[in-house]
Each structure stands twice: as C-alpha cells, then as structure tokens.
Amino acid sequence: MSDNLMRVQPIRNGTVIDHIKAGRGRKVLDALELIDKGTTITLLMHVPSKKNSSKDVIKIEDRELSESESQKLALLSPGAQVNIIRNFVVAEKNVASLPSSISEMALCSNVNCITNNERGAITNFNIINNESLSIQCVYCGRKITEDNIEFI
Ligand SMILES: [Zn+2]
C-alpha cells in the first residue's frame, strides 16, 4: 500500500478513489450519488501529492464501483485511480479510463434537443478529449464542457 493510501485510515472492504483532481471530490460524490446511501464515506480534499500538486481522495466503505460509475469518474477526473479493498488489502487497482462515447449517463443542455423533448429518448454523447475534455451530443451536436456536464 502506498504512502498516499496510508494517509487514509485503512478500511476492511470498499473503494478508495485516489488521484482525483483537487477540488473535484465533492462533484464526484454528487455524480456517483454516494451520499445518504448508508455507507461510510470520507472525502479528503487537497491532499499533498507528488504526482500533482494536490489531489482529492474518497474512501467508500463496503461498496465497490460499478463500470458506469467508473466511467462517470473518468469524465470528472481522468486518471483517477480506483483501489478496490478487500480484507484490508488492495485487491484491484484500476485507472478510470474514458470511454469513446456514453449513453444514458448525462443530459443534453440544449432544451430543443430531441433527447429533451421525446419521451423515452436516450441521450448519447461522443467524448472529445483534446486539450480539455468535453462531450458532444450525437443528436444536436451541442458540446458540453467538463465543468458543465449534468449527470442523469
Ligand atoms: Zn442534444
């Protein structure tokens, strides 16, 4: 276990999300709907880090992230590291990687978009990752920057 993980009090089972962009931890908690679910959650903000200047860390007890949750995490903080803890040991270590597209995961900000007007319409976005991350609606072409992504 790295020094960074030791900063967080060890947990028996669960997930430690490490190397979250500093200041993004709160948004990750909201997007993953982790609050008020009866699990113990610790959010550490602006932890000194060698890799970046500082980072956020989230510790979730007795819960492992699903695939779609990892994708949301990747959108909010590409490069975040997901450590699955089982019996106090890091059982799995994954870097949240961006998919090329996402479906039914975010809302289009264009009020005239078909996905906001047709019942049962499913949103689809392509991921654009040039200098900064954004998503583009497949139907209307609206581009939404990373900071403005509204998750379903
Ligand atoms: Zn749209």
Boltz pocket constraint, residues with backbone or C-beta under 6 A from the ligand:
constraints:
  - pocket:
      binder: B
      contacts: [[A, 108], [A, 109], [A, 110], [A, 113], [A, 114], [A, 115], [A, 137], [A, 138], [A, 139], [A, 140], [A, 141], [A, 142]]
      max_distance: 6.0
